[in-house]
Amino acid sequence: MERRKLTISEKWRIIGATEDAGQSMRMVAAANNLHVSVVSRLIQKFQQTGDVADRPRSGRPKALRNEQIDFLADQVHQQPQANSAALKERLINVYGIIVSRSTITLSLRSRGFHNRRAARKPELTNNHKITRRQFADAHKNWNLDSWKRVIWTDEATFRLRVAADGRVRVWRQDADNRYAERFVVPTVHKGGPSLMVWGAISWNHKSSLKFLDSITADVYLHQVLQPVGLPFARTEVPEHLIWMDDNAPPHRAQVVQEYLQAEGVERLQWPAISPDLNPIEKMWDLLRTAVARRHPLPAKLDDLRVALAQEWDSIPMQTVQNLIRSMTRRCQAVLVAQGGPTKY
């Protein structure tokens, strides 16, 4: 038999068939594809009330009043990382009521708050924000031809095994900016077997990856800049090239600066703690993702070395060019964020 909610007109038609036409409940039930008990209860309701409308139902009372839900919303607005256990404890302390964690989650959802994974970004001081704004303001109007002169360089470390990362969750509303500082968790470094690589990108080509045991000023000068970095850069941008590296101590060592000055290389004055401004950072993300998708996964550092080189070479130049094109948007995003974290 069909289980469905009858409309008012259907109910009156059933009453008419039994009361006026004299049909039996079994006949009416069969004609409407209903169980006899459904027809029986409907007739009983009509005889008791003279109506077929559903009786009002009291329903289960709400576990939390609007005032208490507003209290929860205020708590997570002030402290987005507050978990449901902490919120439950605060309800007990302030209102003396005990509710389940699911009730807290549903109540906050009714106010537009959803429990999301926190974005992970480097922590920025006020001085960092100031220098980031200054850089973005100075370069916001650079055209693509200017950015094509830049050789983007960076080092990255790749772990053989990535430890499980317990992601922090925060309460955000749909209209909130995921990358606002109050919703961001600072990144941390993890240990384990690893490889360090240096790489560079330009508008037309990627350099080969240079694997390093460590990074010091001497290593940077004699293993990266002289044999690999500058030869690649001068091939890509024969005149007026701009060299970009971050503010890692080996990059800013006096011996390195003197060498680049002697070679007549212009350096891009880079703001500290600004991976979101550096398009090559996305290349490392793509590389990590590509290696993580390999089957089987690298089991030894030698396997990881081969996988990194192969996947780096496989990244299309169209992807590289799209990243370099994004520099204007990246600068604008930093300005909008007042020097704070951005989505890049």
PyMOL commands that set and color helices and strands:
alter all, ss='L'
color gray80, all
select helices_A, chain A and resi 8-19+25-31+36-49+66-78+84-95+101-110+126-139+144-148+181-183+217-236+249-252+254-262+275-277+280-292+301-314+317-325+327-336
alter helices_A, ss='H'
color red, helices_A
select strands_A, chain A and resi 113-117+119-120+150-159+169-173+184-185+194-201+210-212+242-244+266-267
alter strands_A, ss='S'
color yellow, strands_A
deselect
rebuild
show_as cartoon
